[in-house]
């Protein structure tokens, strides 16, 4: 089955440190396109990260409170063929 990476998008927050603050979907759970999957903390702002596709969250690549960078893969979502 095809797999899609959920990556941290450009947030345009003036080089603030960014960390993963919450996973909102457990590993193995189905997700729909646009559904909130995770939250990141960038300076004083909390930003929701939506799923780009319908599928199943099969792998988390980042731990809570781990520093992350723009473009970094955070999770893998498996889609139906």
WORA-V308636 format. One record per residue. N is the residue number from 1. RES is the residue in one small letter. SS is DSSP state (2 for helix, 1 for strand, 0 for the rest). PHI is phi as a letter, one per 20 degrees, with the letter a starting at -180 (none if undefined). OMEGA is omega as a letter, one per 20 degrees, with the letter a starting at -180 (* if undefined). Layout:
BEGIN
n: {N N}
res: {RES RES}
ss: {SS SS}
phi: {PHI PHI}
omega: {OMEGA OMEGA}
END
This chain:
BEGIN
n: {1 2 3 4 5 6 7 8 9 10 11 12 13 14 15 16 17 18 19 20 21 22 23 24 25 26 27 28 29 30 31 32 33 34 35 36 37 38 39 40 41 42 43 44 45 46 47 48 49 50 51 52 53 54 55 56 57 58 59 60 61 62 63 64 65 66 67 68 69 70 71 72 73 74 75 76 77 78 79 80 81}
res: {x x x x x x x x x x x x x x x x x x x x x x x x x x x x x x x x x x x x x x x x x x x x x x x x x x x x x x x x x x x x x x x x x x x x x x x x x x x x x x x x x}
ss: {0 0 1 1 1 1 1 0 0 0 0 0 0 0 0 0 0 1 1 1 1 1 1 0 0 0 0 0 0 1 1 0 0 0 0 1 1 1 1 1 1 1 0 0 1 1 1 1 1 1 0 0 0 0 1 1 1 1 1 1 0 0 0 0 0 0 1 1 0 0 0 0 1 1 1 1 1 1 0 0 0}
phi: {none f c c e e d f f f d l d l l f f c c f d a e d c f f n e f c d g n f f d b c c d c m e e d c e d e f e b f r c f e b d d c e g m e f c c g n f f d b d d e d f f}
omega: {r r a r r a r a r a r a r r r r a r r a a r a a r r a a r r r r a r r a a r r r r a a a r a r r a r r a r r r r a a r a a r r r r r a a r r a r a a r r r a r a *}
END
